[in-house]
Amino acid sequence: MANPIKVHIQEADFDISGEIAALTQGRDDIGAVVSFIGICRGREADRPIAALVLEHYPEMAEAEITRHAETAFSRWPLTGLTVIHRHGRIAVGENIVLVLTASSHREAAFQAAEFLMDYLKTNAPFWKREESATGGAWVEARAEDDDATARWMKP
């Protein structure tokens, strides 16, 4: 069997249905696939946003995301996992991130996907700048995102 964990960081958009097909092809042990697709929205609070610019350190970002994907794989009975994160300028309505988790049963797939998204939101080594008609601003961390990630820490 091919590596059940796929992590890619890329500038180009991704094909959601193609990635699901690749994850499930030839498998009869998958009973659930959970997908999360993050999309660039056009507003943050009351501010219009024209685009996001995501910067990263390539080797570090892929290694860190892979490390967390491996953690998810060890914590839940997953049969496959895909994380694709884009970088560069992303316009409103375009895809930013794809997380796919596959398992025999839905609970593990849902929990692993949520764990990965909480990690990606707070700790993945990306720097995000919002562009608007009045200029750009770096996005600061939010306490509620940190709280969501903290719930996954083992005592």
Wavefront OBJ file of the C-alpha trace (Angstrom):
o trace
v 0.000 0.000 0.000
v 1.198 3.521 -0.772
v 1.937 5.924 2.060
v -1.427 6.597 3.743
v -0.373 10.184 4.563
v -0.136 12.813 1.827
v 0.995 16.358 2.600
v 1.516 18.974 -0.112
v 2.142 22.686 0.000
v 1.542 24.306 -3.341
v 0.644 27.546 -5.040
v -1.852 26.006 -7.464
v -5.430 25.166 -6.589
v -6.386 21.556 -5.861
v -9.040 19.216 -7.264
v -11.203 18.166 -4.325
v -12.998 15.274 -6.011
v -9.726 14.053 -7.542
v -8.058 14.039 -4.127
v -10.963 12.094 -2.592
v -10.788 9.587 -5.456
v -7.031 9.169 -4.970
v -7.493 8.636 -1.231
v -10.187 5.973 -1.630
v -9.197 4.233 -4.875
v -9.009 0.456 -4.525
v -9.844 0.551 -0.808
v -12.621 -1.517 0.732
v -11.760 -0.634 4.341
v -12.942 2.982 4.198
v -16.391 3.691 5.588
v -16.037 7.440 6.043
v -14.185 10.326 4.462
v -14.385 13.703 6.150
v -13.360 16.747 4.167
v -12.626 20.283 5.231
v -12.063 22.921 2.607
v -10.947 26.355 3.767
v -11.959 29.142 1.383
v -10.805 32.773 1.268
v -13.707 34.878 2.468
v -14.314 38.459 1.392
v -14.890 39.945 4.837
v -13.275 39.820 8.230
v -15.579 41.383 10.811
v -16.719 44.554 9.014
v -13.626 44.899 6.812
v -13.736 43.866 3.154
v -10.841 41.654 2.049
v -9.597 41.465 -1.548
v -7.210 38.537 -1.063
v -4.938 36.695 1.339
v -1.228 36.325 0.867
v 0.216 33.262 2.579
v 3.958 33.025 3.094
v 5.859 30.045 4.478
v 9.235 28.437 4.889
v 8.812 25.409 2.578
v 10.867 22.710 4.273
v 9.676 23.662 7.754
v 5.993 23.935 6.819
v 5.803 20.556 5.107
v 7.766 18.821 7.877
v 5.588 20.326 10.620
v 2.317 19.507 8.879
v 3.560 15.969 8.220
v 4.491 15.595 11.889
v 0.963 16.578 12.957
v -0.577 14.338 10.295
v 1.443 11.448 11.738
v 0.182 12.367 15.209
v -3.413 12.244 13.951
v -2.701 8.900 12.314
v -1.387 7.495 15.588
v -4.261 8.893 17.723
v -7.190 7.727 15.596
v -7.746 4.567 13.523
v -7.343 6.244 10.149
v -6.853 4.495 6.842
v -5.668 7.577 4.946
v -5.098 11.287 5.294
v -4.479 14.156 2.882
v -3.504 17.729 3.697
v -2.979 20.254 0.914
v -2.225 23.847 1.867
v -1.784 26.631 -0.645
v 0.606 29.557 -0.461
v 0.931 32.783 -2.409
v -1.870 35.193 -3.267
v -5.320 33.675 -2.862
v -8.322 35.636 -4.095
v -11.733 35.737 -2.447
v -13.637 32.516 -3.132
v -10.533 30.459 -3.862
v -9.502 27.371 -1.902
v -6.848 27.729 0.790
v -6.598 24.337 2.458
v -7.924 20.798 2.062
v -7.948 18.230 4.849
v -9.244 14.740 4.086
v -9.379 12.002 6.703
v -10.474 8.454 5.951
v -11.432 5.755 8.428
v -13.618 2.704 8.760
v -15.999 4.793 10.888
v -17.000 8.452 10.905
v -16.109 9.419 14.488
v -12.369 8.917 13.999
v -12.435 10.729 10.655
v -14.294 13.730 12.124
v -12.059 13.994 15.189
v -8.820 13.703 13.211
v -9.958 16.341 10.709
v -10.904 18.732 13.494
v -7.587 18.122 15.273
v -5.665 18.877 12.080
v -7.626 22.031 11.300
v -7.143 23.354 14.828
v -3.403 22.747 14.450
v -3.234 24.326 10.981
v -5.132 27.401 12.185
v -2.838 28.063 15.146
v 0.569 26.454 14.701
v 1.334 25.694 11.072
v 4.297 27.840 9.964
v 2.412 30.160 7.624
v 2.204 33.931 7.782
v -1.034 35.438 6.526
v -1.550 38.964 5.258
v -4.952 40.327 4.315
v -5.113 42.666 1.326
v -7.815 45.291 1.036
v -8.500 48.495 -0.857
v -6.828 50.412 1.986
v -3.670 48.296 2.078
v -2.521 45.127 3.780
v -2.262 43.889 7.354
v -0.700 40.811 8.910
v -3.222 38.552 10.629
v -2.685 38.152 14.365
v -3.336 34.969 16.342
v -6.718 34.760 18.073
v -7.281 33.441 21.591
v -10.310 31.371 20.558
v -8.178 29.493 18.011
v -5.561 28.776 20.681
v -8.309 27.516 23.015
v -9.586 25.149 20.314
v -6.094 23.711 19.843
v -5.470 23.370 23.591
v -8.309 20.857 23.970
v -6.285 18.278 22.025
v -3.338 18.345 24.408
v -2.945 15.122 26.345
v -2.877 15.558 30.154
l 1 2 3 4 5 6 7 8 9 10 11 12 13 14 15 16 17 18 19 20 21 22 23 24 25 26 27 28 29 30 31 32 33 34 35 36 37 38 39 40 41 42 43 44 45 46 47 48 49 50 51 52 53 54 55 56 57 58 59 60 61 62 63 64 65 66 67 68 69 70 71 72 73 74 75 76 77 78 79 80 81 82 83 84 85 86 87 88 89 90 91 92 93 94 95 96 97 98 99 100 101 102 103 104 105 106 107 108 109 110 111 112 113 114 115 116 117 118 119 120 121 122 123 124 125 126 127 128 129 130 131 132 133 134 135 136 137 138 139 140 141 142 143 144 145 146 147 148 149 150 151 152 153 154 155
